[in-house]
Amino acid sequence: MDVDKVLQKQKDIMFGFFRKYFRAASRSADRRRRALTALMAHGFFSANFMQGADPRVRAMYAWHAVEEIEHKAVAYDVLTKVAKANYFTRILSFILTTFTFPFHVFMIMPTCSRSTA
């Protein structure tokens, strides 16, 4: 997988398009991505999704889940206290992130499958 190419494409989309056309909402997009990944992590563990995984992999995902929950809280504090984002901005960014986060994942997936073939 050409990681640099994938990262550059994501930077172009996130920092080119979104910062240009949705500047206010892009400030809070990090907070929303953290919320989504924390929610996903909670789902993985509450549904015993990771039950059959290698204990080392399960431990890594558990650590990452805790980190995402912590980062979500920090990102919210920065967003509301430093960036002074209002409720409308936070909702708009949540809507944008809800649709763009899966897009970024699906953009990476074909690249991953090509690299393993």
NUMAR-490563 format. One line per 10 residues: number of its first residue (from 1); their letters; for each residue x negated, y, z of N, C-alpha, C. Coordinates in steps of 0.1 Angstrom, whole numbers, plus 5000, padded with zeros to 4 digits. Layout:
% NUMAR-490563
NUM> a> X,Y,Z,X,Y,Z,X,Y,Z ~ ... .
***
This chain:
% NUMAR-490563
1> mdvdkvlqkq> 4991,4988,5000,5000,5000,5000,4991,5012,5000 ~ 4994,5022,4991,4987,5034,4991,4993,5044,5001 ~ 4988,5043,5013,4993,5051,5024,4992,5066,5021 ~ 4981,5070,5016,4979,5085,5013,4990,5090,5003 ~ 4993,5081,4993,5003,5085,4983,5017,5086,4990 ~ 5021,5077,4998,5033,5077,5005,5034,5089,5014 ~ 5024,5092,5022,5023,5103,5031,5024,5117,5023 ~ 5018,5117,5012,5018,5130,5004,5032,5132,4999 ~ 5039,5121,4994,5052,5123,4989,5062,5127,5000 ~ 5060,5122,5012,5068,5126,5024,5066,5140,5027 .
11> kdimfgffrk> 5053,5145,5027,5050,5159,5030,5056,5168,5020 ~ 5056,5164,5007,5062,5172,4997,5077,5174,5000 ~ 5083,5164,5003,5098,5164,5006,5100,5172,5018 ~ 5094,5168,5029,5097,5174,5042,5092,5189,5043 ~ 5080,5192,5039,5075,5205,5041,5077,5214,5029 ~ 5079,5208,5017,5082,5216,5005,5096,5219,5004 ~ 5104,5209,5002,5119,5211,5000,5126,5216,5012 ~ 5125,5208,5023,5133,5211,5035,5129,5224,5041 ~ 5116,5227,5042,5112,5240,5049,5116,5252,5040 ~ 5117,5249,5027,5120,5260,5018,5135,5263,5018 .
21> yfraasrsad> 5143,5253,5018,5158,5255,5016,5165,5253,5029 ~ 5160,5246,5039,5167,5244,5052,5158,5247,5064 ~ 5152,5259,5063,5141,5263,5073,5146,5261,5088 ~ 5157,5266,5091,5161,5266,5105,5164,5251,5109 ~ 5170,5243,5101,5173,5230,5105,5160,5221,5105 ~ 5150,5224,5097,5138,5216,5096,5130,5217,5110 ~ 5132,5228,5117,5126,5230,5130,5130,5219,5139 ~ 5142,5215,5139,5147,5205,5148,5148,5191,5142 ~ 5143,5189,5130,5143,5176,5124,5134,5166,5132 ~ 5123,5171,5138,5115,5162,5146,5123,5156,5158 .
31> rrrraltalm> 5130,5165,5164,5138,5161,5175,5148,5150,5171 ~ 5154,5152,5160,5164,5142,5155,5158,5129,5151 ~ 5146,5130,5144,5139,5117,5141,5136,5109,5154 ~ 5131,5117,5164,5128,5110,5177,5141,5104,5183 ~ 5152,5111,5182,5164,5105,5187,5168,5093,5180 ~ 5167,5093,5166,5171,5081,5159,5161,5069,5162 ~ 5148,5072,5162,5139,5061,5165,5141,5055,5179 ~ 5144,5064,5189,5147,5059,5202,5159,5051,5203 ~ 5169,5055,5195,5182,5048,5194,5180,5034,5188 ~ 5171,5034,5178,5168,5021,5171,5161,5012,5181 .
41> ahgffsanfm> 5151,5017,5188,5143,5009,5198,5152,5004,5209 ~ 5162,5012,5213,5171,5007,5223,5179,4995,5218 ~ 5184,4997,5205,5191,4986,5199,5184,4973,5198 ~ 5171,4974,5194,5163,4962,5192,5162,4954,5205 ~ 5160,4962,5216,5158,4955,5229,5171,4951,5236 ~ 5182,4959,5234,5194,4955,5241,5201,4943,5234 ~ 5198,4942,5221,5205,4931,5213,5195,4918,5213 ~ 5185,4918,5220,5175,4907,5220,5170,4905,5206 ~ 5169,4915,5198,5164,4914,5184,5149,4909,5185 ~ 5142,4913,5195,5128,4910,5195,5125,4897,5203 .
51> qgadprvram> 5135,4890,5207,5133,4879,5216,5124,4868,5211 ~ 5124,4865,5198,5116,4855,5192,5103,4860,5187 ~ 5100,4873,5189,5087,4879,5184,5075,4875,5192 ~ 5064,4875,5186,5052,4873,5194,5051,4883,5206 ~ 5047,4878,5217,5047,4887,5229,5039,4899,5228 ~ 5028,4899,5220,5020,4910,5218,5028,4921,5209 ~ 5035,4916,5199,5043,4925,5191,5054,4931,5199 ~ 5061,4922,5206,5072,4927,5215,5067,4938,5225 ~ 5055,4936,5231,5049,4945,5240,5046,4959,5233 ~ 5041,4958,5221,5038,4970,5213,5051,4978,5210 .
61> yawhaveeie> 5061,4971,5206,5074,4977,5203,5080,4983,5216 ~ 5079,4976,5227,5084,4982,5239,5077,4994,5243 ~ 5063,4994,5242,5056,5006,5245,5060,5018,5236 ~ 5061,5015,5223,5065,5025,5213,5079,5030,5216 ~ 5088,5022,5220,5102,5026,5224,5101,5036,5236 ~ 5093,5033,5246,5092,5042,5257,5086,5055,5253 ~ 5076,5055,5244,5070,5067,5239,5080,5075,5231 ~ 5088,5069,5223,5098,5076,5215,5108,5083,5224 ~ 5112,5077,5235,5122,5083,5244,5116,5095,5251 ~ 5103,5093,5255,5096,5105,5261,5094,5116,5251 .
71> hkavaydvlt> 5090,5113,5239,5089,5123,5229,5102,5130,5225 ~ 5113,5122,5225,5126,5128,5223,5129,5139,5233 ~ 5126,5137,5245,5129,5147,5256,5120,5159,5254 ~ 5107,5157,5251,5098,5168,5249,5102,5176,5237 ~ 5105,5169,5226,5109,5176,5214,5122,5185,5216 ~ 5131,5180,5224,5143,5187,5227,5140,5200,5235 ~ 5131,5198,5245,5127,5210,5253,5120,5221,5245 ~ 5111,5216,5236,5104,5226,5227,5114,5233,5218 ~ 5123,5225,5213,5133,5230,5203,5142,5241,5210 ~ 5147,5238,5222,5156,5247,5228,5150,5259,5235 .
81> kvakanyftr> 5138,5256,5241,5131,5267,5249,5121,5275,5241 ~ 5115,5269,5231,5105,5276,5224,5110,5281,5211 ~ 5117,5272,5203,5122,5276,5190,5136,5283,5191 ~ 5142,5282,5203,5155,5288,5206,5166,5284,5196 ~ 5166,5271,5192,5175,5266,5182,5189,5265,5189 ~ 5199,5270,5181,5213,5270,5187,5219,5257,5183 ~ 5232,5255,5188,5239,5243,5186,5241,5240,5171 ~ 5245,5250,5163,5247,5248,5149,5235,5243,5142 ~ 5223,5248,5145,5211,5244,5139,5208,5229,5143 ~ 5210,5226,5155,5208,5212,5160,5217,5202,5152 .
91> ilsfilttft> 5230,5206,5151,5239,5197,5144,5236,5196,5129 ~ 5232,5207,5123,5228,5207,5109,5216,5198,5107 ~ 5207,5199,5115,5195,5191,5114,5198,5176,5116 ~ 5207,5173,5125,5211,5159,5128,5218,5153,5115 ~ 5226,5161,5108,5232,5156,5096,5222,5154,5085 ~ 5213,5163,5084,5202,5162,5074,5193,5150,5077 ~ 5190,5148,5089,5181,5137,5093,5188,5123,5092 ~ 5201,5123,5095,5209,5111,5093,5208,5106,5079 ~ 5208,5115,5069,5207,5110,5055,5193,5109,5050 ~ 5184,5117,5055,5170,5117,5049,5161,5106,5055 .
101> fpfhvfmimp> 5164,5103,5068,5155,5093,5075,5156,5079,5068 ~ 5168,5074,5065,5169,5062,5057,5162,5063,5043 ~ 5164,5075,5037,5158,5077,5024,5142,5075,5025 ~ 5136,5081,5035,5122,5079,5037,5118,5065,5039 ~ 5126,5058,5047,5123,5043,5049,5124,5035,5036 ~ 5135,5038,5029,5137,5030,5016,5126,5034,5006 ~ 5121,5046,5007,5111,5051,4998,5098,5043,5001 ~ 5095,5040,5013,5083,5033,5017,5084,5018,5014 ~ 5096,5012,5016,5098,4997,5015,5093,4991,5002 ~ 5096,4997,4990,5091,4991,4978,5076,4991,4977 .
111> tcsrsta> 5070,5001,4983,5055,5002,4983,5049,4991,4992 ~ 5056,4988,5003,5051,4977,5012,5052,4964,5005 ~ 5063,4961,4998,5065,4948,4992,5056,4946,4981 ~ 5052,4957,4974,5042,4955,4963,5029,4952,4968 ~ 5025,4957,4980,5012,4955,4985,5010,4941,4991 ~ 5021,4934,4994,5019,4921,4999,5020,4910,4989 ~ 5024,4914,4977,5025,4904,4966,5011,4900,4960 .
***
